[in-house]
Amino acid sequence: MNELQKYLVPALLIAFFAWRFLRFRKVKSQLPKLLAEGAVIVDVRSAGEFAQASNPQSINIPLGEIHSRSKELDPGKVIVLCCASGTRSGMAVGILKKNGFNRVMNAGSWMNTLI
């Protein structure tokens, strides 16, 4: 059992990052179709980060404002969230779901939203 424990944590970490990579890749592959159907890309990075580089099709609502500004979004549309790495956009997914949005997706890095 001790031998198994030595490899368990590294194996779980590798599995987590592989799952995360594949999930972001799936969203990226679906993005052209989603945008054609009216999806909205929301970049939850800070205004400064957004100004430095962003997808021209995205709107910027920083993570700290996503709860109060969620009224600006249409809950009937697919909302594709992005940030620098996928962590903040993952948090934004949870916030929007609590606010009644059912069709939210985490694209990970904003660069995944470039077609």
C-alpha positions as CSV (number, residue, x, y, z in Angstrom):
1,M,0.0,0.0,0.0
2,N,2.8,2.4,0.8
3,E,4.1,2.0,-2.8
4,L,0.7,2.9,-4.2
5,Q,0.4,6.0,-1.9
6,K,3.7,7.3,-3.4
7,Y,2.2,7.5,-6.8
8,L,-1.4,8.4,-6.0
9,V,-1.0,12.2,-5.6
10,P,1.0,12.7,-8.7
11,A,-1.4,10.5,-10.7
12,L,-4.4,12.5,-9.4
13,L,-2.7,15.8,-10.3
14,I,-2.0,14.6,-13.8
15,A,-5.5,13.3,-14.2
16,F,-7.0,16.7,-13.0
17,F,-4.9,18.8,-15.4
18,A,-5.6,16.4,-18.3
19,W,-9.4,16.7,-17.6
20,R,-9.1,20.4,-17.3
21,F,-7.2,20.7,-20.6
22,L,-9.7,18.5,-22.5
23,R,-12.7,20.4,-21.0
24,F,-11.3,23.8,-22.2
25,R,-10.4,22.3,-25.6
26,K,-14.0,21.0,-26.0
27,V,-15.4,24.5,-25.3
28,K,-13.0,26.0,-27.8
29,S,-14.1,23.5,-30.5
30,Q,-17.8,24.4,-29.9
31,L,-17.2,28.1,-29.8
32,P,-17.8,29.0,-33.5
33,K,-21.2,27.2,-33.4
34,L,-22.1,28.8,-30.0
35,L,-21.3,32.3,-31.3
36,A,-23.3,31.8,-34.4
37,E,-26.2,30.9,-32.1
38,G,-25.8,34.1,-30.1
39,A,-23.5,33.1,-27.3
40,V,-21.7,35.9,-25.4
41,I,-18.0,35.8,-24.3
42,V,-17.4,37.4,-21.0
43,D,-13.8,38.0,-19.9
44,V,-13.6,38.2,-16.1
45,R,-10.1,39.6,-15.9
46,S,-9.4,43.0,-14.5
47,A,-10.0,46.0,-16.8
48,G,-6.2,46.5,-17.1
49,E,-5.6,42.9,-18.1
50,F,-8.5,43.1,-20.6
51,A,-7.1,46.4,-22.1
52,Q,-3.7,44.8,-22.7
53,A,-5.0,41.9,-24.8
54,S,-8.4,40.4,-25.3
55,N,-10.8,38.9,-27.8
56,P,-12.5,41.7,-29.7
57,Q,-15.8,39.8,-29.5
58,S,-15.7,39.6,-25.7
59,I,-17.1,42.0,-23.1
60,N,-15.2,42.7,-19.8
61,I,-17.0,42.1,-16.5
62,P,-14.3,41.7,-13.8
63,L,-14.9,38.8,-11.4
64,G,-15.4,41.1,-8.5
65,E,-18.3,42.7,-10.4
66,I,-19.9,39.6,-12.0
67,H,-22.6,39.3,-9.3
68,S,-23.8,42.9,-9.4
69,R,-23.5,43.2,-13.2
70,S,-25.1,39.8,-14.1
71,K,-28.3,41.8,-14.9
72,E,-26.5,43.0,-18.0
73,L,-26.4,39.5,-19.4
74,D,-29.2,37.5,-21.0
75,P,-29.9,34.3,-19.0
76,G,-31.4,32.8,-22.1
77,K,-28.1,32.9,-24.0
78,V,-25.0,30.7,-23.6
79,I,-22.4,32.7,-21.6
80,V,-18.8,31.6,-22.3
81,L,-16.5,32.8,-19.5
82,C,-12.8,33.3,-19.8
83,C,-9.9,34.8,-17.8
84,A,-6.1,34.3,-17.8
85,S,-6.0,30.6,-16.8
86,G,-9.5,29.4,-16.1
87,T,-9.6,29.8,-12.4
88,R,-11.5,33.1,-12.2
89,S,-13.8,32.1,-15.0
90,G,-14.5,28.9,-13.1
91,M,-15.5,31.0,-10.1
92,A,-17.7,33.2,-12.3
93,V,-19.5,30.1,-13.6
94,G,-20.6,29.3,-10.0
95,I,-21.7,32.9,-9.4
96,L,-23.8,33.0,-12.5
97,K,-25.3,29.6,-11.9
98,K,-26.4,30.9,-8.4
99,N,-27.9,33.9,-10.2
100,G,-30.1,31.7,-12.4
101,F,-27.9,31.3,-15.5
102,N,-28.1,27.7,-16.7
103,R,-26.1,27.9,-19.9
104,V,-22.6,28.9,-18.7
105,M,-19.3,27.5,-19.9
106,N,-15.7,28.0,-18.8
107,A,-13.4,28.4,-21.7
108,G,-10.3,28.8,-19.5
109,S,-7.8,31.3,-21.0
110,W,-9.1,34.1,-23.0
111,M,-6.8,32.9,-25.8
112,N,-9.1,29.8,-26.1
113,T,-11.8,32.2,-27.3
114,L,-9.9,33.3,-30.3
115,I,-11.1,31.6,-33.5
